[in-house]
Amino acid sequence: MMERKEISPAKAYRLFYPNVVALLGASFNDDADIMPVTSYCSLSFEPALFGVAINPKSFTYTLVKKSGCFTLNIVNSDMAKAAAVSGD
């Protein structure tokens, strides 16, 4: 059995990062946007549900709220530059 080790809350965030960058896309009517996200998790397999942390001041957030849906695409190293320049 592993030994239990206390971790200070100030250092606990390191257990969750780094995370793989994903691109979150949303559209509504003629508007579309994509933004990089790192705070996301799987909530359910059936039905497939993901939770994502999005700044409510972002344009992408507005599109997600209006449309009720979004796409989440995991970024590989070939897409790193696209992820760096995307977003609001």
Secondary structure, DSSP 8 states (H G I E B T S, - for coil): --------HHHHGGGT-S---EEEEEEETTEEEEEEE--EEEEETTTTEEEE---TTSHHHHHHHHHS--EEEE--GGGHHHHHH---
